[in-house]
């Protein structure tokens, strides 16, 4: 199983949505992504920061390590790929420092505070973590999507694509 690629909003999924950011306002683009994400039963809204500048590849590795360890603990190595679903937006602050915003499914059994501490303990460069239960899926989806309108990047778990096809069968590639 290959890893999902770290894609910009101007490729793959945006093209499948038949939406062109250049011809539409950034708000319309954000709304299109939010509409796509709203049907999912997101459980956690996660913000993960860094205490110092970190190269994007190193930051991404730490995100993947954290989410992988979460999935392993909750569902075991064999089942995590089926049961833990996530989408993650990368934001660069004005200072250029990276941080992540993510939505997750399959984490109800996890203790949020433990996983906040886990992020903070992953390395000297990790900053604070904030994990909240999603109260309104639409609000959480819109928040994640605002980073796409700011030319952010988005990445998702391998099984997110399967959920897309389940919810939107017309997105199934024709052969």
BASE-544577 format. One record per residue (C-alpha): residue in one letter; x, y, z. Coordinates in Angstrom, 3 decimals, m for minus. Last residue first. Layout:
N
+----+----------+----------+----------+
: aa :        u :        v :        w :
+----+----------+----------+----------+
:  a :        X :        Y :        Z :
...
+----+----------+----------+----------+
This chain:
175
+----+----------+----------+----------+
: aa :        u :        v :        w :
+----+----------+----------+----------+
:  x :  m11.737 :    1.999 :  m16.581 :
:  x :  m13.757 :    4.766 :  m14.984 :
:  x :  m12.344 :    6.287 :  m11.820 :
:  x :  m14.847 :    6.184 :   m8.958 :
:  x :  m15.824 :    9.821 :   m8.270 :
:  x :  m19.448 :    9.131 :   m9.285 :
:  x :  m19.689 :    6.852 :   m6.256 :
:  x :  m19.581 :    9.886 :   m3.912 :
:  x :  m20.016 :    8.668 :   m0.333 :
:  x :  m18.454 :    5.229 :   m0.790 :
:  x :  m15.927 :    6.622 :   m3.297 :
:  x :  m14.844 :    9.301 :   m0.844 :
:  x :  m14.630 :    6.725 :    1.939 :
:  x :  m12.237 :    4.657 :   m0.175 :
:  x :  m10.115 :    7.763 :   m0.808 :
:  x :   m9.905 :    8.358 :    2.949 :
:  x :   m8.478 :    4.839 :    3.319 :
:  x :   m4.993 :    5.914 :    2.271 :
:  x :   m4.893 :    8.649 :    4.909 :
:  x :   m5.002 :   12.254 :    3.820 :
:  x :   m2.816 :   15.194 :    2.855 :
:  x :   m3.611 :   18.850 :    2.338 :
:  x :   m1.438 :   21.762 :    1.389 :
:  x :   m1.913 :   25.430 :    2.114 :
:  x :   m2.415 :   28.019 :   m0.584 :
:  x :   m4.398 :   30.304 :    1.760 :
:  x :   m7.677 :   28.925 :    0.363 :
:  x :   m6.399 :   25.506 :    1.306 :
:  x :   m5.842 :   26.724 :    4.837 :
:  x :   m9.486 :   27.741 :    5.086 :
:  x :  m10.404 :   24.133 :    4.433 :
:  x :   m9.485 :   22.884 :    7.900 :
:  x :  m11.730 :   25.503 :    9.507 :
:  x :  m14.588 :   24.756 :    7.113 :
:  x :  m14.468 :   21.055 :    7.981 :
:  x :  m14.447 :   21.772 :   11.713 :
:  x :  m17.435 :   24.098 :   11.386 :
:  x :  m19.393 :   21.657 :    9.220 :
:  x :  m18.660 :   18.745 :   11.527 :
:  x :  m20.016 :   20.600 :   14.536 :
:  x :  m18.901 :   19.414 :   17.958 :
:  x :  m15.660 :   17.751 :   16.922 :
:  x :  m13.883 :   16.620 :   20.062 :
:  x :  m10.833 :   18.754 :   20.630 :
:  x :   m7.146 :   18.008 :   20.449 :
:  x :   m4.545 :   20.710 :   20.978 :
:  x :   m0.882 :   19.917 :   20.737 :
:  x :    1.984 :   22.118 :   21.835 :
:  x :    5.425 :   22.289 :   20.346 :
:  x :    7.486 :   19.552 :   18.788 :
:  x :   11.120 :   20.460 :   18.168 :
:  x :   12.634 :   18.605 :   21.127 :
:  x :   11.015 :   15.371 :   20.109 :
:  x :    7.981 :   13.126 :   20.381 :
:  x :    7.070 :   14.231 :   23.923 :
:  x :    4.763 :   17.105 :   22.966 :
:  x :    2.939 :   14.829 :   20.560 :
:  x :    2.428 :   12.169 :   23.260 :
:  x :    1.201 :   14.778 :   25.729 :
:  x :   m1.590 :   15.756 :   23.330 :
:  x :   m2.218 :   12.064 :   22.775 :
:  x :   m2.664 :   11.471 :   26.489 :
:  x :   m4.958 :   14.485 :   26.783 :
:  x :   m7.247 :   13.144 :   24.037 :
:  x :   m7.803 :    9.719 :   25.588 :
:  x :   m8.467 :    7.311 :   22.751 :
:  x :  m11.679 :    5.282 :   22.397 :
:  x :  m13.336 :    7.781 :   20.070 :
:  x :  m10.375 :    7.742 :   17.684 :
:  x :  m11.778 :    6.141 :   14.542 :
:  x :  m12.232 :    9.334 :   12.513 :
:  x :   m9.710 :   12.175 :   12.451 :
:  x :   m9.609 :   15.812 :   11.347 :
:  x :   m6.254 :   17.531 :   11.147 :
:  x :   m4.624 :   20.926 :   11.521 :
:  x :   m0.850 :   21.000 :   11.249 :
:  x :    1.868 :   23.526 :   12.022 :
:  x :    4.760 :   24.906 :   10.057 :
:  x :    6.925 :   27.906 :   10.949 :
:  x :    7.254 :   30.454 :    8.155 :
:  x :    7.033 :   33.445 :   10.525 :
:  x :    3.703 :   34.356 :    8.947 :
:  x :    2.508 :   30.891 :    9.947 :
:  x :    2.716 :   28.052 :    7.492 :
:  x :   m0.259 :   25.740 :    7.525 :
:  x :   m0.396 :   22.082 :    6.619 :
:  x :   m3.842 :   20.521 :    6.373 :
:  x :   m4.432 :   16.943 :    7.506 :
:  x :   m7.164 :   14.471 :    6.635 :
:  x :   m7.608 :   11.366 :    8.703 :
:  x :   m9.158 :    7.921 :    8.835 :
:  x :   m8.274 :    5.276 :   11.437 :
:  x :  m10.259 :    2.068 :   10.983 :
:  x :   m9.005 :    0.410 :    7.823 :
:  x :   m5.313 :    1.298 :    7.915 :
:  x :   m5.300 :    0.771 :   11.687 :
:  x :   m6.444 :   m2.849 :   11.361 :
:  x :   m3.185 :   m4.716 :   10.847 :
:  x :   m0.973 :   m2.636 :   13.131 :
:  x :   m3.385 :   m2.680 :   16.048 :
:  x :   m6.601 :   m0.671 :   16.278 :
:  x :   m6.242 :    1.899 :   19.027 :
:  x :   m2.551 :    1.687 :   19.861 :
:  x :   m1.454 :    1.183 :   16.272 :
:  x :   m3.668 :    4.015 :   15.025 :
:  x :   m2.251 :    6.471 :   17.558 :
:  x :    1.294 :    5.338 :   16.775 :
:  x :    0.629 :    5.918 :   13.078 :
:  x :   m0.860 :    9.365 :   13.745 :
:  x :    2.204 :   10.433 :   15.737 :
:  x :    4.734 :    8.950 :   13.312 :
:  x :    2.921 :   10.490 :   10.341 :
:  x :    2.932 :   13.942 :   11.956 :
:  x :    6.625 :   13.569 :   12.894 :
:  x :    7.490 :   12.537 :    9.329 :
:  x :    5.561 :   15.524 :    7.947 :
:  x :    7.517 :   17.907 :   10.150 :
:  x :   10.801 :   16.348 :    9.021 :
:  x :    9.763 :   16.727 :    5.378 :
:  x :    8.645 :   20.333 :    5.936 :
:  x :   11.974 :   21.314 :    7.568 :
:  x :   11.380 :   22.380 :   11.165 :
:  x :   11.547 :   25.885 :   12.595 :
:  x :   11.154 :   25.791 :   16.357 :
:  x :    8.547 :   24.948 :   18.990 :
:  x :    6.439 :   23.031 :   16.496 :
:  x :    2.663 :   22.838 :   16.417 :
:  x :   m0.054 :   20.188 :   16.240 :
:  x :   m3.728 :   21.135 :   15.977 :
:  x :   m6.261 :   18.302 :   16.055 :
:  x :  m10.030 :   18.232 :   15.493 :
:  x :  m11.331 :   14.870 :   16.635 :
:  x :  m14.441 :   12.826 :   15.832 :
:  x :  m15.181 :   13.457 :   12.138 :
:  x :  m18.350 :   11.671 :   10.965 :
:  x :  m17.831 :   12.484 :    7.267 :
:  x :  m20.527 :   14.289 :    5.272 :
:  x :  m18.834 :   17.699 :    5.829 :
:  x :  m15.566 :   16.972 :    4.000 :
:  x :  m16.694 :   17.525 :    0.384 :
:  x :  m18.792 :   20.570 :    1.248 :
:  x :  m15.796 :   22.009 :    3.083 :
:  x :  m13.668 :   21.536 :   m0.042 :
:  x :  m16.166 :   23.389 :   m2.220 :
:  x :  m16.613 :   26.108 :    0.405 :
:  x :  m12.863 :   26.755 :    0.530 :
:  x :  m12.802 :   27.171 :   m3.254 :
:  x :  m15.783 :   29.510 :   m3.095 :
:  x :  m13.968 :   31.530 :   m0.429 :
:  x :  m10.765 :   31.638 :   m2.493 :
:  x :  m12.812 :   33.242 :   m5.240 :
:  x :  m13.334 :   31.362 :   m8.441 :
:  x :  m11.624 :   31.223 :  m11.814 :
:  x :   m8.106 :   30.641 :  m10.431 :
:  x :   m9.428 :   28.181 :   m7.849 :
:  x :  m10.668 :   25.838 :  m10.578 :
:  x :  m13.216 :   23.262 :   m9.530 :
:  x :  m14.052 :   20.132 :  m11.458 :
:  x :  m14.233 :   18.188 :   m8.192 :
:  x :  m11.922 :   15.690 :   m9.834 :
:  x :   m9.553 :   18.579 :  m10.618 :
:  x :   m9.598 :   19.660 :   m6.974 :
:  x :   m8.916 :   16.059 :   m5.958 :
:  x :   m5.925 :   15.616 :   m8.248 :
:  x :   m4.168 :   18.998 :   m8.318 :
:  x :   m4.666 :   22.657 :   m7.416 :
:  x :   m5.200 :   21.944 :   m3.721 :
:  x :   m1.574 :   20.941 :   m3.272 :
:  x :   m0.711 :   17.346 :   m2.680 :
:  x :    1.277 :   15.394 :   m0.116 :
:  x :    1.039 :   11.962 :   m1.609 :
:  x :   m0.794 :    9.169 :    0.100 :
:  x :    1.541 :    6.383 :    1.107 :
:  x :    1.542 :    3.282 :   m1.026 :
:  x :    0.000 :    0.000 :    0.000 :
+----+----------+----------+----------+
